[in-house]
Amino acid sequence: MNNPCVSIFFDNRKNISSDIFNAKTVSAEAEAKDVKKDKEKLRELLIDRHPELKGFLNEPDYDLFRLEVKKYYYVDNFDNKQILTMN
């Protein structure tokens, strides 16, 4: 929590040579925010939606946070870039 800046990256690459032209990526710059006051409510919602996480969410040292996205970066066809800034 000393540095709340985070980045998340998603892509559809298949690790083949055509990825350079076919891959699509999205990355997001975000800030991690505390959810301590809603932690138990969020925990229950996560377990309802993803019951396979129950073991993890029953561990005493897990933590939850929300991400406030500042910018999205989208790239496809290797050089088609778009930036979406959130207000």
MIVOVO-924259 format. One record per residue: residue number from 1; residue in one letter; x negated, y negated, z of N, C-alpha, C in turn. Coordinates in steps of 0.02 Angstrom, whole numbers, plus 50000, padded with zeros to 5 digits. Layout:
! MIVOVO-924259
@k->NUM, r->A, nX->X, nY->Y, nZ->Z, caX->X, caY->Y, caZ->Z, cX->X, cY->Y, cZ->Z
...
This chain:
! MIVOVO-924259
@k->1, r->M, nX->49959, nY->50060, nZ->50000, caX->50000, caY->50000, caZ->50000, cX->49957, cY->49937, cZ->50000
@k->2, r->N, nX->49891, nY->49945, nZ->50005, caX->49848, caY->49887, caZ->50001, cX->49851, cY->49854, cZ->49932
@k->3, r->N, nX->49865, nY->49894, nZ->49881, caX->49872, caY->49868, caZ->49814, cX->49935, cY->49898, cZ->49784
@k->4, r->P, nX->49990, nY->49861, nZ->49782, caX->50053, caY->49889, caZ->49759, cX->50060, cY->49894, cZ->49683
@k->5, r->C, nX->50009, nY->49874, nZ->49645, caX->50013, caY->49876, caZ->49572, cX->50005, cY->49947, cZ->49547
@k->6, r->V, nX->50052, nY->49969, nZ->49505, caX->50050, caY->50037, caZ->49478, cX->50064, cY->50035, cZ->49403
@k->7, r->S, nX->50045, nY->50088, nZ->49370, caX->50059, caY->50096, caZ->49299, cX->50083, cY->50168, cZ->49289
@k->8, r->I, nX->50131, nY->50176, nZ->49244, caX->50158, caY->50242, caZ->49227, cX->50152, cY->50249, cZ->49152
@k->9, r->F, nX->50133, nY->50309, nZ->49129, caX->50122, caY->50320, caZ->49058, cX->50159, cY->50383, cZ->49036
@k->10, r->F, nX->50197, nY->50378, nZ->48982, caX->50234, caY->50434, caZ->48953, cX->50216, cY->50440, cZ->48880
@k->11, r->D, nX->50210, nY->50501, nZ->48855, caX->50199, caY->50509, caZ->48783, cX->50227, cY->50576, cZ->48760
@k->12, r->N, nX->50231, nY->50585, nZ->48695, caX->50257, caY->50647, caZ->48667, cX->50204, cY->50685, cZ->48628
@k->13, r->R, nX->50141, nY->50673, nZ->48642, caX->50087, caY->50707, caZ->48605, cX->50090, cY->50782, cZ->48613
@k->14, r->K, nX->50065, nY->50816, nZ->48561, caX->50062, caY->50889, caZ->48562, cX->49990, cY->50914, cZ->48555
@k->15, r->N, nX->49943, nY->50868, nZ->48558, caX->49872, caY->50884, caZ->48551, cX->49856, cY->50916, cZ->48484
@k->16, r->I, nX->49884, nY->50886, nZ->48432, caX->49869, caY->50907, caZ->48363, cX->49848, cY->50845, cZ->48324
@k->17, r->S, nX->49816, nY->50855, nZ->48268, caX->49788, caY->50798, caZ->48230, cX->49840, cY->50748, cZ->48208
@k->18, r->S, nX->49901, nY->50769, nZ->48194, caX->49953, caY->50722, caZ->48172, cX->49977, cY->50676, cZ->48228
@k->19, r->D, nX->49957, nY->50689, nZ->48289, caX->49977, caY->50646, caZ->48344, cX->49959, cY->50573, cZ->48332
@k->20, r->I, nX->49904, nY->50562, nZ->48298, caX->49882, caY->50493, caZ->48288, cX->49935, cY->50452, cZ->48250
@k->21, r->F, nX->49975, nY->50485, nZ->48210, caX->50027, caY->50450, caZ->48172, cX->50098, cY->50462, cZ->48200
@k->22, r->N, nX->50108, nY->50516, nZ->48236, caX->50175, caY->50534, caZ->48259, cX->50188, cY->50521, cZ->48333
@k->23, r->A, nX->50135, nY->50512, nZ->48371, caX->50145, caY->50504, caZ->48443, cX->50180, cY->50438, cZ->48459
@k->24, r->K, nX->50221, nY->50441, nZ->48510, caX->50255, caY->50382, caZ->48537, cX->50237, cY->50378, cZ->48610
@k->25, r->T, nX->50222, nY->50318, nZ->48633, caX->50203, caY->50310, caZ->48703, cX->50241, cY->50251, cZ->48734
@k->26, r->V, nX->50254, nY->50257, nZ->48797, caX->50281, caY->50202, caZ->48837, cX->50240, cY->50199, cZ->48901
@k->27, r->S, nX->50217, nY->50141, nZ->48917, caX->50185, caY->50131, caZ->48982, cX->50220, cY->50073, cZ->49016
@k->28, r->A, nX->50218, nY->50073, nZ->49081, caX->50251, caY->50021, caZ->49119, cX->50204, cY->49995, cZ->49173
@k->29, r->E, nX->50200, nY->49929, nZ->49179, caX->50166, caY->49897, caZ->49235, cX->50219, cY->49883, cZ->49287
@k->30, r->A, nX->50206, nY->49901, nZ->49349, caX->50256, caY->49893, caZ->49401, cX->50224, cY->49877, cZ->49467
@k->31, r->E, nX->50267, nY->49859, nZ->49514, caX->50246, caY->49846, caZ->49583, cX->50284, cY->49894, cZ->49628
@k->32, r->A, nX->50248, nY->49930, nZ->49670, caX->50280, caY->49976, caZ->49718, cX->50310, cY->49937, cZ->49775
@k->33, r->K, nX->50373, nY->49954, nZ->49791, caX->50409, caY->49919, caZ->49845, cX->50429, cY->49969, cZ->49899
@k->34, r->D, nX->50428, nY->49947, nZ->49961, caX->50446, caY->49987, caZ->50019, cX->50521, cY->50003, cZ->50019
@k->35, r->V, nX->50538, nY->50064, nZ->50037, caX->50609, caY->50083, caZ->50043, cX->50623, cY->50115, cZ->50112
@k->36, r->K, nX->50583, nY->50098, nZ->50161, caX->50588, caY->50130, caZ->50227, cX->50658, cY->50128, cZ->50256
@k->37, r->K, nX->50694, nY->50072, nZ->50249, caX->50761, caY->50068, caZ->50280, cX->50811, cY->50113, cZ->50246
@k->38, r->D, nX->50799, nY->50131, nZ->50182, caX->50845, caY->50175, caZ->50145, cX->50816, cY->50244, cZ->50133
@k->39, r->K, nX->50760, nY->50260, nZ->50166, caX->50724, caY->50321, caZ->50150, cX->50767, cY->50384, cZ->50158
@k->40, r->E, nX->50804, nY->50389, nZ->50213, caX->50844, caY->50450, caZ->50224, cX->50901, cY->50456, cZ->50174
@k->41, r->K, nX->50933, nY->50401, nZ->50158, caX->50987, caY->50402, caZ->50107, cX->50959, cY->50423, cZ->50039
@k->42, r->L, nX->50901, nY->50395, nZ->50020, caX->50869, caY->50412, caZ->49957, cX->50846, cY->50485, cZ->49956
@k->43, r->R, nX->50822, nY->50509, nZ->50013, caX->50801, caY->50579, caZ->50019, cX->50859, cY->50625, cZ->50004
@k->44, r->E, nX->50917, nY->50611, nZ->50034, caX->50976, caY->50652, caZ->50022, cX->50999, cY->50650, cZ->49949
@k->45, r->L, nX->50997, nY->50591, nZ->49919, caX->51015, caY->50585, caZ->49849, cX->50969, cY->50625, cZ->49804
@k->46, r->L, nX->50904, nY->50623, nZ->49819, caX->50855, caY->50662, caZ->49781, cX->50867, cY->50737, cZ->49788
@k->47, r->I, nX->50881, nY->50759, nZ->49848, caX->50894, caY->50831, caZ->49860, cX->50958, cY->50852, cZ->49823
@k->48, r->D, nX->51009, nY->50810, nZ->49824, caX->51071, caY->50827, caZ->49789, cX->51059, cY->50834, cZ->49714
@k->49, r->R, nX->51019, nY->50789, nZ->49686, caX->51006, caY->50790, caZ->49614, cX->50952, cY->50840, cZ->49594
@k->50, r->H, nX->50902, nY->50849, nZ->49638, caX->50845, caY->50893, caZ->49623, cX->50833, cY->50939, cZ->49683
@k->51, r->P, nX->50875, nY->50990, nZ->49692, caX->50869, caY->51034, caZ->49751, cX->50801, cY->51067, cZ->49757
@k->52, r->E, nX->50765, nY->51075, nZ->49700, caX->50699, caY->51106, caZ->49702, cX->50648, cY->51064, cZ->49740
@k->53, r->L, nX->50663, nY->51001, nZ->49754, caX->50618, caY->50957, caZ->49791, cX->50629, cY->50961, cZ->49867
@k->54, r->K, nX->50677, nY->51000, nZ->49889, caX->50694, caY->51001, caZ->49961, cX->50634, cY->51018, cZ->50005
@k->55, r->G, nX->50595, nY->51068, nZ->49985, caX->50536, caY->51086, caZ->50025, cX->50488, cY->51028, cZ->50032
@k->56, r->F, nX->50474, nY->50995, nZ->49977, caX->50429, caY->50937, caZ->49978, cX->50458, cY->50881, cZ->50021
@k->57, r->L, nX->50523, nY->50867, nZ->50013, caX->50554, caY->50812, caZ->50050, cX->50567, cY->50828, cZ->50123
@k->58, r->N, nX->50557, nY->50891, nZ->50144, caX->50561, caY->50909, caZ->50214, cX->50493, cY->50905, cZ->50249
@k->59, r->E, nX->50440, nY->50893, nZ->50211, caX->50373, caY->50885, caZ->50241, cX->50371, cY->50819, cZ->50279
@k->60, r->P, nX->50336, nY->50817, nZ->50336, caX->50336, caY->50756, caZ->50376, cX->50296, cY->50698, cZ->50346
@k->61, r->D, nX->50250, nY->50712, nZ->50301, caX->50206, caY->50658, caZ->50278, cX->50222, cY->50634, cZ->50206
@k->62, r->Y, nX->50281, nY->50648, nZ->50180, caX->50298, caY->50621, caZ->50114, cX->50321, cY->50549, cZ->50122
@k->63, r->D, nX->50320, nY->50512, nZ->50068, caX->50345, caY->50444, caZ->50070, cX->50379, cY->50429, cZ->50004
@k->64, r->L, nX->50424, nY->50382, nZ->50005, caX->50460, caY->50360, caZ->49946, cX->50449, cY->50285, cZ->49936
@k->65, r->F, nX->50450, nY->50265, nZ->49874, caX->50447, caY->50194, caZ->49858, cX->50483, cY->50184, cZ->49792
@k->66, r->R, nX->50503, nY->50124, nZ->49779, caX->50535, caY->50108, caZ->49715, cX->50486, cY->50067, cZ->49675
@k->67, r->L, nX->50494, nY->50069, nZ->49609, caX->50451, caY->50031, caZ->49566, cX->50490, cY->49974, cZ->49535
@k->68, r->E, nX->50463, nY->49914, nZ->49541, caX->50491, caY->49855, caZ->49508, cX->50449, cY->49842, cZ->49445
@k->69, r->V, nX->50477, nY->49861, nZ->49387, caX->50440, caY->49856, caZ->49324, cX->50435, cY->49784, cZ->49302
@k->70, r->K, nX->50374, nY->49765, nZ->49284, caX->50360, caY->49697, caZ->49260, cX->50357, cY->49696, cZ->49183
@k->71, r->K, nX->50326, nY->49747, nZ->49153, caX->50319, caY->49750, caZ->49080, cX->50321, cY->49822, cZ->49057
@k->72, r->Y, nX->50350, nY->49832, nZ->48998, caX->50347, caY->49896, caZ->48962, cX->50306, cY->49885, cZ->48899
@k->73, r->Y, nX->50265, nY->49935, nZ->48882, caX->50226, caY->49935, caZ->48821, cX->50247, cY->49996, cZ->48781
@k->74, r->Y, nX->50267, nY->49986, nZ->48719, caX->50287, caY->50041, caZ->48675, cX->50241, cY->50042, cZ->48614
@k->75, r->V, nX->50215, nY->50101, nZ->48598, caX->50172, caY->50108, caZ->48539, cX->50194, cY->50170, cZ->48501
@k->76, r->D, nX->50201, nY->50162, nZ->48435, caX->50212, caY->50220, caZ->48391, cX->50173, cY->50210, cZ->48327
@k->77, r->N, nX->50166, nY->50263, nZ->48289, caX->50127, caY->50261, caZ->48227, cX->50058, cY->50229, cZ->48237
@k->78, r->F, nX->50030, nY->50241, nZ->48294, caX->49962, caY->50220, caZ->48313, cX->49954, cY->50145, cZ->48321
@k->79, r->D, nX->49986, nY->50104, nZ->48279, caX->49972, caY->50032, caZ->48284, cX->50035, cY->49988, cZ->48288
@k->80, r->N, nX->50094, nY->50017, nZ->48292, caX->50155, caY->49977, caZ->48301, cX->50165, cY->49967, cZ->48375
@k->81, r->K, nX->50153, nY->49906, nZ->48398, caX->50155, caY->49892, caZ->48471, cX->50211, cY->49842, cZ->48486
@k->82, r->Q, nX->50245, nY->49855, nZ->48541, caX->50296, caY->49809, caZ->48565, cX->50288, cY->49801, cZ->48640
@k->83, r->I, nX->50300, nY->49741, nZ->48665, caX->50297, caY->49727, caZ->48736, cX->50363, cY->49698, cZ->48758
@k->84, r->L, nX->50391, nY->49725, nZ->48811, caX->50453, caY->49701, caZ->48840, cX->50437, cY->49676, cZ->48910
@k->85, r->T, nX->50444, nY->49611, nZ->48922, caX->50431, caY->49582, caZ->48987, cX->50497, cY->49575, cZ->49024
@k->86, r->M, nX->50499, nY->49600, nZ->49085, caX->50559, caY->49596, caZ->49127, cX->50560, cY->49530, cZ->49165
@k->87, r->N, nX->50617, nY->49501, nZ->49171, caX->50623, caY->49437, caZ->49210, cX->50652, cY->49450, cZ->49278
